[in-house]
Amino acid sequence: MDSFDCELKQQVIFGDNTIERLGELTRSLGGSRVLLVTDPGIEKAGILARAVSALQSERIAAYVYADVTSNPTTENVEAAVEVAKTNAPIDFIIGLGGGSPMDCAKGANFLLTNGGKMEDYWGTNKATEPMLPSIGVPTTIGTGSEAQSFALISQADTHIKMACGDKKARFGTVILDVTLTKTLPRPIAAITAIDAIAHAVESYVSTRHNPMSQMFARHAWELLDTHFEASLGPNSSRARSKMLFGAYLAGLAIENSMLGAAHACANPLTARYDVIHGVAVALMLPHVIRFNSTVAAEAYHELYPDGDIADRITVLKQIGNLPNRLRDYPVQYTIGTADIPTLAKEAAGQWTAQFNPRPLDTGDFMRLYEQVY
């Protein structure tokens, strides 16, 4: 076996209605004045009220920033920090929602404890001071942010995504409560689930994979592939609980390895044309798998011995009513082939590109975009 270094320091609370333990857990970890970061959809769905009620039951003061946007920006992080500073001293942070609120919460933790701006933490291990204890509570079945030490924050002006990573930023405790996904619309459930599937597949063949990360990725894939269709239908609580755990495991796989070219291609589509992250990843993933198959066919077969994994993912996309061509997606601006060289250049500069099992140059990225278009 290959040598590896795997750090597992996270408490995981799994079960129906475990959101009700949020106050008890926060209190046990020393929290009394909490910055709670979420988004308007979570507030509208009544999930924020459940979280605040749980905190109030333990007489914990909760100060809420509920305006996180999709693909959180430096402005979102700064606004969350302002809420915390206005209500200082804050001694605890909670991220409640999908990947965007959880990443924003981690970003706020960087700035509250170490100062400066998000650009100062672009990369890994740039924070020198301890960070506040924190809890992550995912309400979707896909991003895996709750398992990871990275905050993905977009620059407000350029929309470039910055991966800001530090083990101290990782949530010390995670609550996986499937009842929080009940109000998740079917299209969003499909989009986030495909993103989780991409996490499992890309981390499994990443150049930084190891036996531990592949164990997480393999079990994640089995759960996500098996329960994807049922999780989109009525009475899907059991299937969604399996998906929620699968998404967490896929996040662990990323934390202990890395991603690849599908995510590298997706980020410029999101930054330039507001293509939803999960949709962008889903568009690219089968094509990237086929590109990688010249060097990773055996690994893909290990993950999915029942056939061609790229074909299987295409079937799952059809079940989720996700597009197969970029031109089928109603992006804000028309994307023509003249834009592909720019997208390819940006994709080649993405951090995750370097961990793809088959090296790519700008020409390879151009061909991938042309296939998808």
C-alpha positions as CSV (number, residue, x, y, z in Angstrom):
1,M,0.0,0.0,0.0
2,D,1.0,3.6,-0.6
3,S,2.0,5.6,2.5
4,F,-0.4,8.4,3.5
5,D,-1.2,10.9,6.2
6,C,-4.9,11.2,7.1
7,E,-6.1,13.5,9.9
8,L,-9.7,12.7,11.1
9,K,-10.6,15.2,13.8
10,Q,-14.3,15.9,13.4
11,Q,-17.4,15.0,15.4
12,V,-20.3,13.9,13.2
13,I,-23.9,13.9,14.6
14,F,-26.1,11.9,12.2
15,G,-29.9,11.4,12.5
16,D,-33.4,12.9,12.1
17,N,-34.0,16.1,13.9
18,T,-30.4,16.3,15.2
19,I,-30.6,20.1,14.5
20,E,-32.4,20.2,17.9
21,R,-29.0,19.4,19.5
22,L,-27.4,22.5,18.1
23,G,-27.7,24.5,21.3
24,E,-26.4,21.6,23.5
25,L,-23.4,21.0,21.2
26,T,-22.6,24.7,21.0
27,R,-22.7,25.1,24.7
28,S,-20.5,22.0,25.3
29,L,-17.9,23.5,22.9
30,G,-17.8,26.8,24.8
31,G,-20.1,28.9,22.6
32,S,-22.3,31.5,24.2
33,R,-22.3,34.3,21.5
34,V,-22.7,32.8,18.0
35,L,-22.3,34.2,14.5
36,L,-24.8,32.1,12.4
37,V,-24.2,32.4,8.7
38,T,-26.9,31.3,6.3
39,D,-28.9,32.4,3.2
40,P,-32.4,33.8,2.4
41,G,-33.7,30.4,1.2
42,I,-32.8,28.7,4.5
43,E,-34.6,31.5,6.4
44,K,-37.7,31.2,4.2
45,A,-37.8,27.4,4.6
46,G,-38.0,27.8,8.4
47,I,-34.7,26.0,9.0
48,L,-33.0,29.1,10.4
49,A,-35.8,29.4,13.0
50,R,-35.2,25.8,14.1
51,A,-31.5,26.5,14.5
52,V,-32.1,29.7,16.5
53,S,-34.7,28.0,18.7
54,A,-32.2,25.3,19.5
55,L,-29.6,27.8,20.5
56,Q,-32.0,29.9,22.5
57,S,-33.0,26.8,24.5
58,E,-29.5,26.8,25.9
59,R,-29.6,30.6,26.4
60,I,-27.1,31.1,23.6
61,A,-27.2,34.5,21.8
62,A,-27.3,34.1,18.0
63,Y,-26.4,36.9,15.7
64,V,-27.4,36.1,12.1
65,Y,-26.0,37.0,8.7
66,A,-28.6,35.6,6.3
67,D,-27.7,37.2,3.0
68,V,-25.1,34.8,1.6
69,T,-25.4,34.6,-2.2
70,S,-24.7,31.6,-4.4
71,N,-20.9,31.3,-4.9
72,P,-20.1,33.5,-1.9
73,T,-18.0,36.6,-2.5
74,T,-15.5,38.6,-0.5
75,E,-18.3,41.1,0.1
76,N,-20.5,38.4,1.7
77,V,-17.6,37.4,4.0
78,E,-17.0,41.0,5.0
79,A,-20.7,41.6,5.7
80,A,-20.7,38.5,8.0
81,V,-17.7,39.8,9.8
82,E,-19.4,43.2,10.3
83,V,-22.3,41.5,11.9
84,A,-19.9,39.7,14.3
85,K,-18.0,42.9,15.1
86,T,-21.2,44.8,15.7
87,N,-22.2,42.2,18.3
88,A,-18.7,41.4,19.7
89,P,-17.5,39.4,21.4
90,I,-18.4,36.4,19.2
91,D,-16.9,33.2,20.5
92,F,-18.4,30.6,18.0
93,I,-19.4,30.3,14.4
94,I,-22.1,28.2,12.7
95,G,-22.5,27.6,9.0
96,L,-26.1,26.6,8.1
97,G,-27.1,25.8,4.5
98,G,-25.4,24.6,1.3
99,G,-21.8,25.1,0.4
100,S,-22.2,28.8,0.1
101,P,-23.1,29.6,3.7
102,M,-20.7,27.1,5.1
103,D,-17.8,28.5,3.0
104,C,-18.8,32.0,4.0
105,A,-18.8,31.0,7.7
106,K,-15.3,29.6,7.3
107,G,-14.2,32.7,5.5
108,A,-15.5,34.9,8.3
109,N,-13.6,32.7,10.8
110,F,-10.4,33.6,9.0
111,L,-10.9,37.3,9.1
112,L,-12.4,37.5,12.6
113,T,-9.4,35.6,14.1
114,N,-6.5,36.5,11.8
115,G,-7.5,39.8,10.3
116,G,-6.8,41.1,6.8
117,K,-8.8,40.2,3.8
118,M,-9.7,36.8,2.1
119,E,-6.9,37.2,-0.5
120,D,-4.4,36.9,2.3
121,Y,-5.5,33.3,2.8
122,W,-5.6,32.2,-0.8
123,G,-3.8,28.9,-0.8
124,T,-3.1,26.7,2.2
125,N,-2.1,27.3,5.9
126,K,-1.8,31.1,5.7
127,A,-3.6,31.7,9.1
128,T,-1.1,32.0,12.0
129,E,-3.6,32.5,14.9
130,P,-6.1,30.0,16.3
131,M,-9.7,30.1,15.0
132,L,-13.0,30.1,16.7
133,P,-14.7,26.7,17.3
134,S,-17.4,26.0,14.7
135,I,-20.3,23.8,13.6
136,G,-21.3,23.0,10.0
137,V,-25.0,22.1,9.3
138,P,-25.5,21.1,5.6
139,T,-29.1,21.4,4.2
140,T,-28.3,20.1,0.7
141,I,-27.0,16.7,-0.4
142,G,-24.0,17.6,-2.3
143,T,-21.3,20.2,-1.6
144,G,-19.3,18.3,1.1
145,S,-18.1,21.7,2.5
146,E,-18.9,20.5,6.0
147,A,-16.1,17.9,5.7
148,Q,-13.4,20.2,4.3
149,S,-10.9,22.7,5.6
150,F,-11.2,24.9,2.5
151,A,-13.5,28.0,2.0
152,L,-14.2,28.7,-1.7
153,I,-14.7,32.5,-1.9
154,S,-15.1,34.5,-5.1
155,Q,-13.5,37.9,-5.6
156,A,-16.3,40.4,-5.8
157,D,-14.9,42.2,-8.8
158,T,-13.3,39.4,-10.9
159,H,-15.5,36.5,-9.7
160,I,-12.3,34.4,-9.5
161,K,-12.8,31.6,-7.0
162,M,-10.1,31.5,-4.3
163,A,-9.5,28.3,-2.4
164,C,-8.5,29.3,1.1
165,G,-7.5,26.3,3.2
166,D,-6.4,25.7,6.7
167,K,-7.1,22.8,9.1
168,K,-8.1,25.3,11.8
169,A,-11.0,26.5,9.6
170,R,-12.6,23.1,9.3
171,F,-15.8,22.6,11.3
172,G,-15.1,20.8,14.6
173,T,-18.6,19.3,14.6
174,V,-21.0,18.5,11.8
175,I,-24.7,17.9,12.1
176,L,-26.2,15.7,9.3
177,D,-30.0,15.9,9.7
178,V,-32.0,14.7,6.7
179,T,-35.1,16.5,7.9
180,L,-33.4,19.7,6.8
181,T,-33.5,18.5,3.2
182,K,-37.3,18.0,3.1
183,T,-37.9,21.4,1.5
184,L,-35.0,21.0,-1.0
185,P,-36.6,21.3,-4.5
186,R,-36.1,18.4,-6.9
187,P,-33.9,20.3,-9.4
188,I,-31.6,21.6,-6.6
189,A,-31.5,18.1,-5.1
190,A,-30.4,16.7,-8.5
191,I,-27.8,19.4,-9.1
192,T,-26.2,19.1,-5.7
193,A,-26.2,15.3,-5.8
194,I,-24.4,15.3,-9.1
195,D,-21.8,17.6,-7.6
196,A,-21.3,15.1,-4.8
197,I,-21.0,12.3,-7.4
198,A,-18.3,14.3,-9.1
199,H,-16.5,14.7,-5.8
200,A,-16.4,10.9,-5.4
201,V,-15.3,10.2,-8.9
202,E,-12.7,12.9,-9.3
203,S,-11.1,12.3,-5.9
204,Y,-10.9,8.6,-6.6
205,V,-8.5,9.1,-9.5
206,S,-6.8,12.3,-8.4
207,T,-3.0,12.2,-8.4
208,R,-3.2,12.7,-4.6
209,H,-5.4,9.8,-3.9
210,N,-4.5,7.3,-1.2
211,P,-6.1,4.2,0.3
212,M,-8.0,6.2,2.9
213,S,-9.4,8.8,0.4
214,Q,-10.3,6.0,-2.1
215,M,-12.2,4.2,0.7
216,F,-14.3,7.3,1.4
217,A,-14.8,7.9,-2.3
218,R,-15.8,4.3,-3.1
219,H,-18.4,4.2,-0.4
220,A,-19.7,7.6,-1.3
221,W,-20.1,6.6,-4.9
222,E,-22.0,3.4,-3.9
223,L,-24.4,5.4,-1.7
224,L,-24.9,8.2,-4.2
225,D,-25.3,6.0,-7.3
226,T,-27.7,3.6,-5.6
227,H,-30.0,6.2,-4.0
228,F,-29.8,9.1,-6.5
229,E,-33.1,8.4,-8.3
230,A,-35.1,7.6,-5.2
231,S,-33.9,10.7,-3.4
232,L,-35.5,12.9,-6.1
233,G,-39.0,11.3,-5.6
234,P,-41.7,11.6,-3.0
235,N,-41.3,9.9,0.4
236,S,-37.5,10.1,-0.2
237,S,-36.4,10.6,3.4
238,R,-34.5,7.3,3.7
239,A,-32.8,7.7,0.3
240,R,-31.9,11.3,1.1
241,S,-30.3,10.2,4.4
242,K,-28.1,7.9,2.4
243,M,-27.3,10.7,0.0
244,L,-26.5,13.1,2.8
245,F,-24.0,10.6,4.3
246,G,-22.6,9.9,0.8
247,A,-22.0,13.6,0.2
248,Y,-20.2,13.9,3.5
249,L,-18.0,10.9,2.6
250,A,-17.3,12.5,-0.8
251,G,-16.2,15.6,1.0
252,L,-13.9,13.6,3.2
253,A,-12.4,12.1,0.0
254,I,-11.6,15.5,-1.3
255,E,-10.2,16.6,2.0
256,N,-7.7,13.7,1.9
257,S,-6.9,13.9,-1.9
258,M,-8.1,16.5,-4.4
259,L,-10.3,17.0,-7.4
260,G,-9.6,17.2,-11.2
261,A,-10.4,18.7,-14.6
262,A,-14.2,18.6,-14.4
263,H,-14.0,21.1,-11.5
264,A,-11.3,23.1,-13.2
265,C,-13.6,23.5,-16.3
266,A,-16.6,24.3,-14.1
267,N,-15.2,27.3,-12.3
268,P,-14.8,29.6,-15.3
269,L,-18.3,28.7,-16.5
270,T,-19.7,29.8,-13.1
271,A,-17.5,32.9,-12.9
272,R,-18.2,34.2,-16.4
273,Y,-21.7,33.0,-17.2
274,D,-23.3,32.2,-13.9
275,V,-23.8,28.6,-14.8
276,I,-24.7,26.9,-11.5
277,H,-21.7,25.1,-10.1
278,G,-23.3,21.6,-10.0
279,V,-24.7,22.0,-13.5
280,A,-21.2,23.1,-14.8
281,V,-19.6,20.1,-13.2
282,A,-22.2,17.8,-14.5
283,L,-21.8,19.1,-18.1
284,M,-18.0,18.4,-18.0
285,L,-17.7,15.2,-16.0
286,P,-18.5,12.5,-18.6
287,H,-16.2,14.1,-21.1
288,V,-13.4,14.5,-18.6
289,I,-13.8,10.8,-17.6
290,R,-13.4,9.7,-21.2
291,F,-10.4,12.0,-21.6
292,N,-8.8,10.4,-18.5
293,S,-9.6,6.8,-19.5
294,T,-6.4,6.4,-21.4
295,V,-4.6,6.5,-18.0
296,A,-7.3,5.8,-15.4
297,A,-9.6,3.1,-17.0
298,E,-8.6,0.6,-14.3
299,A,-9.4,2.9,-11.5
300,Y,-12.8,3.9,-13.0
301,H,-13.6,0.2,-13.4
302,E,-12.7,-0.4,-9.7
303,L,-15.2,2.3,-8.8
304,Y,-17.9,1.1,-11.1
305,P,-17.4,-2.5,-12.3
306,D,-20.9,-2.7,-13.8
307,G,-20.1,-0.8,-17.0
308,D,-18.8,2.5,-18.3
309,I,-19.0,5.1,-15.5
310,A,-19.2,8.0,-17.9
311,D,-22.3,6.4,-19.5
312,R,-23.7,5.8,-16.0
313,I,-23.3,9.4,-15.0
314,T,-25.0,10.5,-18.2
315,V,-28.0,8.3,-17.3
316,L,-28.1,9.9,-13.8
317,K,-28.0,13.3,-15.4
318,Q,-31.0,12.3,-17.5
319,I,-32.9,11.1,-14.5
320,G,-32.2,14.4,-12.8
321,N,-33.2,16.4,-16.0
322,L,-29.8,18.0,-16.2
323,P,-28.4,19.3,-19.6
324,N,-25.9,17.4,-21.6
325,R,-24.8,20.3,-23.8
326,L,-23.7,23.8,-22.8
327,R,-25.9,25.4,-25.4
328,D,-29.0,23.7,-23.8
329,Y,-28.5,25.6,-20.6
330,P,-30.0,29.1,-20.5
331,V,-26.9,31.0,-19.6
332,Q,-27.1,34.7,-19.3
333,Y,-24.9,35.4,-22.3
334,T,-24.5,33.4,-25.5
335,I,-21.4,31.3,-25.4
336,G,-19.9,30.9,-28.8
337,T,-16.7,29.1,-29.9
338,A,-14.9,32.4,-29.8
339,D,-15.1,32.4,-26.1
340,I,-13.7,28.9,-25.7
341,P,-10.0,29.9,-25.8
342,T,-10.6,32.2,-22.9
343,L,-12.4,29.6,-20.9
344,A,-9.7,27.1,-21.6
345,K,-6.9,29.4,-20.5
346,E,-8.8,30.1,-17.2
347,A,-9.5,26.4,-16.7
348,A,-5.8,25.5,-17.2
349,G,-5.0,28.0,-14.4
350,Q,-7.4,26.4,-11.8
351,W,-5.8,24.8,-8.8
352,T,-7.6,21.5,-9.2
353,A,-6.3,21.0,-12.8
354,Q,-2.9,20.0,-11.6
355,F,-4.3,16.9,-9.8
356,N,-6.1,15.5,-12.8
357,P,-4.7,11.9,-13.5
358,R,-4.0,12.8,-17.1
359,P,-2.1,16.2,-17.6
360,L,-3.9,18.8,-19.7
361,D,-2.8,21.8,-21.6
362,T,-4.9,24.7,-22.9
363,G,-5.6,22.8,-26.1
364,D,-7.0,19.9,-24.2
365,F,-9.3,22.2,-22.2
366,M,-10.5,23.8,-25.5
367,R,-11.4,20.4,-26.9
368,L,-13.3,19.5,-23.7
369,Y,-15.4,22.7,-23.9
370,E,-16.0,22.2,-27.7
371,Q,-17.3,18.6,-27.0
372,V,-19.7,19.9,-24.3
373,Y,-20.9,22.9,-26.4
